Amino acid sequence: VQLQASGGGLVQAGGSLRLSCAASGFAFDDYAIGWFRQAPGKEREGVSCISCTGDSTYYAASVKGRFTISSDNAKNTVYLQMDSLKPEDTAVYYCAADRPLHTLRVVYTGSGGMDYWGKGTLVTVSS
């Protein structure tokens, strides 16, 4: 089982980045994917998830309207398009997979375990 997050980097405030989460080794279609982030000295925060609700996607209030999550099931890959980035978006971003309702709960609360986690990718937004 592997989740590989990539696409992080350094960007100026107002800029954009697209993160990717490539999955392998499990039944991708049966799982929801969540994105999380953790800034230095702060607790982990749930950012977004896909296939985790009846409406398919969920966004934390802090990113709603700026971030867009999408999925390419043929490639077993989930993307997080991040626009209008702010310095407070600076964090290590992680993707994780679990059953839909559980994923929604963990993303919403920011706490709890997930079946599978990827290594993080660092996003730095300069002011």
VMD Tcl script that draws the C-alpha trace (Angstrom):
set ca {
  {0.00 0.00 0.00}
  {1.34 3.37 -0.92}
  {0.13 6.95 -0.96}
  {2.57 9.36 -2.51}
  {1.95 13.07 -2.10}
  {3.82 15.47 -4.32}
  {3.68 18.94 -5.77}
  {4.66 21.08 -2.83}
  {7.02 23.98 -3.12}
  {7.62 27.65 -2.51}
  {5.10 30.13 -3.88}
  {4.28 33.77 -3.29}
  {1.05 34.81 -1.64}
  {-1.75 34.85 -4.18}
  {-0.13 32.10 -6.20}
  {-1.20 28.55 -6.93}
  {0.06 25.01 -6.49}
  {-1.40 21.64 -7.36}
  {-0.73 18.73 -5.06}
  {-1.07 15.13 -6.21}
  {-1.72 12.01 -4.18}
  {-0.99 8.81 -6.09}
  {-2.43 5.65 -4.55}
  {-1.56 2.01 -5.07}
  {-2.01 -1.32 -3.37}
  {-5.62 -0.99 -2.25}
  {-9.10 -0.74 -3.73}
  {-9.02 2.95 -4.60}
  {-12.66 3.09 -5.60}
  {-13.76 1.84 -2.17}
  {-11.90 4.51 -0.25}
  {-12.18 8.23 0.32}
  {-9.07 10.39 0.20}
  {-8.48 13.20 2.63}
  {-5.94 15.99 2.64}
  {-4.50 17.22 5.90}
  {-1.90 19.78 6.82}
  {0.27 20.54 9.78}
  {2.07 23.80 10.28}
  {5.07 24.08 12.64}
  {3.91 24.19 16.23}
  {0.29 23.65 15.30}
  {-2.06 20.70 15.41}
  {-2.97 18.78 12.31}
  {-5.85 20.28 10.36}
  {-8.21 18.54 7.98}
  {-8.33 20.38 4.66}
  {-10.56 18.50 2.25}
  {-11.79 15.09 1.21}
  {-13.30 13.47 -1.84}
  {-15.73 10.58 -2.09}
  {-16.34 11.11 1.60}
  {-19.88 12.46 1.48}
  {-23.03 12.22 -0.56}
  {-22.01 15.47 -2.24}
  {-18.61 13.93 -2.95}
  {-16.37 16.65 -1.56}
  {-15.85 18.53 1.68}
  {-13.72 21.56 2.42}
  {-12.64 23.13 5.64}
  {-13.88 26.67 6.02}
  {-10.31 27.97 5.92}
  {-9.83 26.78 2.33}
  {-13.33 26.73 0.88}
  {-13.51 28.75 -2.31}
  {-9.72 28.66 -2.78}
  {-8.91 24.94 -2.92}
  {-10.43 22.35 -5.23}
  {-10.13 18.61 -4.77}
  {-10.55 16.25 -7.70}
  {-9.89 12.65 -8.59}
  {-8.69 10.75 -11.63}
  {-9.82 7.22 -10.89}
  {-8.09 5.86 -13.99}
  {-4.80 6.99 -12.47}
  {-5.74 6.31 -8.83}
  {-4.72 9.88 -8.14}
  {-6.34 12.70 -6.20}
  {-5.41 16.32 -6.75}
  {-5.65 19.38 -4.56}
  {-5.62 22.58 -6.58}
  {-4.68 25.42 -4.27}
  {-5.33 28.95 -5.49}
  {-5.08 32.35 -3.82}
  {-2.57 30.92 -1.40}
  {-1.92 32.75 1.85}
  {1.08 32.62 4.17}
  {-1.11 30.81 6.69}
  {-1.44 27.94 4.21}
  {2.21 27.14 4.85}
  {2.38 23.58 6.18}
  {3.30 20.03 5.40}
  {0.40 18.53 3.46}
  {-0.50 14.87 3.77}
  {-2.98 12.67 1.97}
  {-4.64 9.70 3.63}
  {-7.24 7.07 2.78}
  {-10.00 5.37 4.70}
  {-13.67 4.55 4.41}
  {-15.84 7.53 3.41}
  {-17.68 8.37 6.62}
  {-14.59 7.91 8.75}
  {-12.56 10.08 6.40}
  {-15.14 12.84 6.62}
  {-15.09 12.66 10.41}
  {-11.28 12.79 10.62}
  {-11.04 15.65 8.11}
  {-13.79 17.60 9.88}
  {-12.25 17.18 13.34}
  {-8.62 17.10 12.28}
  {-7.96 14.23 14.63}
  {-8.05 10.47 14.45}
  {-6.35 7.74 12.52}
  {-6.70 6.76 8.90}
  {-6.01 3.40 7.30}
  {-3.28 4.68 5.02}
  {-1.11 7.77 5.14}
  {1.31 9.21 2.64}
  {4.48 11.09 3.39}
  {3.96 14.79 3.40}
  {4.86 17.45 0.91}
  {5.91 20.90 2.10}
  {4.05 23.98 0.93}
  {5.61 27.32 1.76}
  {3.77 30.53 0.95}
  {5.82 33.69 1.22}
  {4.28 37.08 1.93}
}
mol new
graphics top color blue
foreach p $ca { graphics top sphere $p radius 0.5 }
foreach p [lrange $ca 0 end-1] q [lrange $ca 1 end] { graphics top cylinder $p $q radius 0.2 }
display resetview
